[in-house]
Amino acid sequence: MNYNKTKSTRRFTFGINRNTTAKKAGSNTVTIATNPESGRYSYGGTSVTMTVREAKAFKSFLDAELSSFDSDDSPVSI
């Protein structure tokens, strides 16, 4: 069974593609792509694709590191 879902914001498009019957490595992917914009953070045409397993590890990292921030949507400095 195939599952495809996307969510777009002004600067990014997030997508997930899953195939529950596929056995091939890399058939279940998560993509983060920048949308064309002349803004400060994003330039069109850039994307990151990762496996669902890698995306879960990334989510775990974000949950752990961002849990200490207030919910005021302040940008994180790196």
Residue, then its C-alpha position, 0 to 999 in steps of 0.5 A: m500500500n502506498y502512502n504519499k503526503t505533503k505539507s507546504t509552508r511559505r519557505f518549505t515543502f515537506g513530503i513523505n512517501r511510504n510503500t508498505t509492501a516494498k522491500k527495497a532499501g530507500s523506498n520509504t523516504v522523507t523530503i524537505a525542499t525549499n520553495p523559490e523565494s527571495g527570502r533570508y533563509s531559503y533558495g528554490g531548488t534545494s532539497v534533502t531526502m532521507t529514509v524514514r528511519e533517518a527522519k525518525a532519528f532527526k525528529s528525536f534529535l529535534d524533540a530533545e534539543l528544542s524541548s528546552f525552548d519557550s514556545d515563542d517561535s524564536p529562531v535557533s542560533i547555530 
